[in-house]
Amino acid sequence: MMFKKLISYLIPVTIFLSKSSLSKSLEVTWVKGKLILDSENTNYSYGDLQDILRLGLKEIGFAKVKSMDEVLVLGVAGGSVVKTLVDEINFDGKITGVEIDPSVIDIANKFFKLNEISQLDIIVEDAFEYILKTKNTYDLIIIDIFQDTKMPNFLFESYFVNRICTLINDYGAVLFNTMLLSDNDNKRNEKYVNDFDLANFKIRTIPRVEQHNELIVIEKQM
Ligand SMILES: C[S@@+](CC[C@H](N)C(=O)[O-])C[C@H]1O[C@@H](n2cnc3c(N)ncnc32)[C@H](O)[C@@H]1O
C-alpha cells in the first residue's frame, strides 16, 4: 500500500476496479498520495468532489454547520463530505447517509473506513424513497446524487423539492450539487432557481469553481 501511494506522486495507481450497473465502473485510485473514488467518467469522492462540497459548506458557514444537530447526506459514495463534516468542521451531531448502491458502501468501508465513524448511520436505499417516508427532520440536507455523470430527473421535480423543504428545520439549509454538461443543463438549473418560490426560503447559486459543477444553496429563514 505504501509503495503504491509513493508511486502515485508520479502516476495514478488504481488499486480496485469493478463494473457497476449504476455508475458504469467504480475505481479506487491513489493520486498524488491521496485515495480517491471515481465512476467511469467522473470523480465520485475525495479529489475535486470533496473540494466542491467543502466550498458549499463554507458558504453556509462552518460555524453554523458545526452548531447543527442532524445532517442528511443523499448520495454517500466514499463519504468525503462526511469526512469534511467530522474531521474539518468538527461536527459532532448525527449524520444519516442514504446510498442506493450497496457495493459503493462496501468500498467506502473497506478503503475509506466509513464504518469507523460512530455518528454516521448509513441506509442503503433510493434517496427518493427515503425522503418520501422519513419522519425525521434535518438542519442540513446535502443532495449529491449522480449515476456516473447523469443526475436522475426526480431531483429537479417540484414534488421532490417541496418534500425536501418540508424536512428542513427552521434556519436550516440544503446544499445541492449539480453538474452542467450542456446548454440544457444550464437552462434546467436556471429554471430550478427561477421557479423556486416557497415562502421562508432563500435560494442562490455559488459561482462555480470546478468547470462542470454548480452548487445551489437553499436556506430556510424561520
Ligand atoms: C458523487 S457520489 C456522492 C459523493 C459523496 N457525497 C461524497 O461526499 O463523497 C454520487 C452517489 O450517488 C449515488 N446515487 C445515485 N442515485 C441514487 C439514488 N437514487 N439514491 C441514493 N443514492 C444514489 C451513487 O451510487 C453515488 O454513490
The ligand as a MOL file (V3000), in Angstrom:
LIG
                    3D

  0  0  0     0  0            999 V3000
M  V30 BEGIN CTAB
M  V30 COUNTS 27 29 0 0 0
M  V30 BEGIN ATOM
M  V30 1 C -20.8680 11.9190 -6.3340 0
M  V30 2 S -21.2740 10.4750 -5.4830 0 CHG=1
M  V30 3 C -21.5600 11.0560 -3.8170 0
M  V30 4 C -20.3020 11.5880 -3.1700 0
M  V30 5 C -20.3950 11.8120 -1.6710 0
M  V30 6 N -21.4430 12.7650 -1.3410 0
M  V30 7 C -19.0970 12.2530 -1.0690 0
M  V30 8 O -19.0780 13.2870 -0.3890 0
M  V30 9 O -18.0870 11.5840 -1.2540 0 CHG=-1
M  V30 10 C -22.9020 10.1110 -6.0430 0
M  V30 11 C -23.5440 8.9100 -5.3700 0
M  V30 12 O -24.9670 8.9470 -5.5890 0
M  V30 13 C -25.4240 7.5970 -5.5500 0
M  V30 14 N -26.8040 7.5320 -6.0720 0
M  V30 15 C -27.2250 7.5850 -7.3510 0
M  V30 16 N -28.5760 7.5330 -7.4370 0
M  V30 17 C -29.0320 7.4670 -6.1590 0
M  V30 18 C -30.3420 7.4210 -5.5770 0
M  V30 19 N -31.4420 7.4300 -6.3330 0
M  V30 20 N -30.4330 7.3520 -4.2310 0
M  V30 21 C -29.3180 7.3320 -3.4400 0
M  V30 22 N -28.0570 7.3910 -3.9400 0
M  V30 23 C -27.9050 7.4670 -5.2740 0
M  V30 24 C -24.3760 6.8780 -6.3920 0
M  V30 25 O -24.4200 5.4710 -6.1960 0
M  V30 26 C -23.0930 7.5550 -5.8960 0
M  V30 27 O -22.5210 6.7980 -4.8660 0
M  V30 END ATOM
M  V30 BEGIN BOND
M  V30 1 1 1 2
M  V30 2 1 2 3
M  V30 3 1 2 10
M  V30 4 1 3 4
M  V30 5 1 4 5
M  V30 6 1 5 6
M  V30 7 1 5 7
M  V30 8 2 7 8
M  V30 9 1 7 9
M  V30 10 1 10 11
M  V30 11 1 11 12
M  V30 12 1 11 26
M  V30 13 1 12 13
M  V30 14 1 13 14
M  V30 15 1 13 24
M  V30 16 1 14 15
M  V30 17 1 14 23
M  V30 18 2 15 16
M  V30 19 1 16 17
M  V30 20 1 17 18
M  V30 21 2 17 23
M  V30 22 1 18 19
M  V30 23 2 18 20
M  V30 24 1 20 21
M  V30 25 2 21 22
M  V30 26 1 22 23
M  V30 27 1 24 25
M  V30 28 1 24 26
M  V30 29 1 26 27
M  V30 END BOND
M  V30 END CTAB
M  END
